[in-house]
Amino acid sequence: MRTVRIVYWQEDDGMWVGYLESYSDYMTQGENLDELRENLKDILSEVEARNIPFVRTHEDMAV
């Protein structure tokens, strides 16, 4: 098992919104945190399978 960093918050309407820190262009939501996390896992799977074109990412670079 591995870990990825996620960013999330709760909207005024009660929905949870978030994204994978490495793929911040792809936001999703859920009615609760568990649903949000499952949706984020789906996004990660799609990105890693290269089913989403033109994915931008970032990483740390030593200089």
C-alpha positions as CSV (number, residue, x, y, z in Angstrom):
1,M,0.0,0.0,0.0
2,R,1.2,3.5,-0.7
3,T,0.0,6.9,0.3
4,V,-0.8,10.0,-1.7
5,R,-1.4,13.5,-0.4
6,I,-4.9,14.9,-0.8
7,V,-6.4,18.3,-0.2
8,Y,-10.1,18.6,0.8
9,W,-12.7,20.8,2.4
10,Q,-16.4,20.9,3.2
11,E,-18.5,23.3,1.2
12,D,-21.4,25.3,2.6
13,D,-23.9,22.8,1.2
14,G,-22.2,20.0,3.2
15,M,-20.5,18.4,0.2
16,W,-16.8,17.4,0.5
17,V,-14.6,18.6,-2.3
18,G,-11.0,17.7,-2.9
19,Y,-8.2,16.8,-5.2
20,L,-4.9,14.8,-5.3
21,E,-2.1,17.2,-4.5
22,S,0.0,15.9,-7.5
23,Y,-3.0,16.3,-9.9
24,S,-4.7,19.4,-8.7
25,D,-6.5,20.0,-12.0
26,Y,-8.8,17.1,-11.3
27,M,-11.3,17.9,-8.5
28,T,-14.1,15.7,-7.3
29,Q,-16.7,15.7,-4.5
30,G,-18.6,13.4,-2.2
31,E,-21.4,13.5,0.2
32,N,-19.0,12.3,2.9
33,L,-15.3,11.8,3.3
34,D,-15.4,8.1,2.5
35,E,-17.1,8.8,-0.8
36,L,-14.7,11.7,-1.6
37,R,-11.7,9.4,-0.9
38,E,-13.2,6.7,-3.2
39,N,-13.7,9.3,-6.0
40,L,-10.1,10.4,-5.5
41,K,-8.9,6.8,-5.9
42,D,-10.9,6.6,-9.1
43,I,-9.2,9.7,-10.5
44,L,-5.8,8.3,-9.5
45,S,-6.5,5.1,-11.3
46,E,-7.6,6.9,-14.5
47,V,-4.5,9.2,-14.5
48,E,-2.2,6.3,-13.9
49,A,-3.9,4.2,-16.7
50,R,-3.3,7.2,-19.0
51,N,-7.0,7.5,-19.7
52,I,-7.0,11.2,-19.1
53,P,-5.0,13.2,-21.7
54,F,-2.7,16.1,-21.1
55,V,-2.2,15.5,-17.4
56,R,-0.1,18.1,-15.6
57,T,1.7,17.1,-12.5
58,H,4.4,18.5,-10.2
59,E,7.2,17.1,-8.2
60,D,10.1,18.2,-6.0
61,M,13.4,18.7,-7.9
62,A,16.8,18.9,-6.2
63,V,18.9,21.8,-7.5
